[in-house]
Amino acid sequence: MAAKDKSSWVQKTMAESDAMDLEPHVFQHKNPEDVAKSLKASTEQSNRRKSSPFRSAMSMLNFHINRSGRRLAKSQKKVLERAKSHLRALFGRPQKPS
């Protein structure tokens, strides 16, 4: 798949996914807590998700991290990885061991 086609596929999936309706630029926040709060709010308000709010939020976060690949700055990847812990805490889920 050509790079342009792949980029279009990712953008289309992020925009039209049944997972949830996202706040614009949610993955560009510099504070992991802000990312987690936004994802939580989006999943709880969305009528388009197919699974639980926690699973939808975590799936979208992982999808973004994985699909961004090398284009994602290391500093922003750290923010998004930390957002996972905040997301687990917001949903009252046990934290993964470090």
Secondary structure, 3 states (H helix, E strand, C coil): CCHHHHHHHHHHHHHHCCCCCCCCCHHHCCCHHHHHHHHHHHHHHCCCCCCCHHHHHHHHHHHHHHHHHHHCCHHHHHHHHHHHHHHHHHCCCCCCCC
